[in-house]
């Protein structure tokens, strides 16, 4: 009886170690890179300046014409004389950075 209990005890510890190892693998390959990407996007959003070309999450390409830090809103000109108000958090990337991918 004690031999059977000892075998079950070792199996339980092995299962716990396996779960810890799986969580560690998921953290380093999935969670941590996503957190780094989110921090990079937030850093970009905080560094947006007037005259910068950006892309919104909806796919609009435009040039930042005005920034309202109080309301967290950007005025983006998408065509000559056509300006739209967008939330700063909806700006996805710099248009200049995406030109490298299209070539």
Number of C-alpha atoms within 10 A of each C-alpha: 5 7 8 8 10 11 10 12 12 11 12 12 11 12 12 12 12 12 12 12 12 11 12 13 12 12 13 11 11 11 12 12 12 13 11 11 11 12 12 11 16 15 11 14 17 12 8 18 14 13 13 14 20 23 21 19 13 9 11 16 19 22 22 22 16 16 18 12 10 6 9 12 16 25 19 26 20 17 11 6 7 9 17 15 14 16 13 20 15 15 22 18 18 19 17 12 11 12 9 8 7 6 5
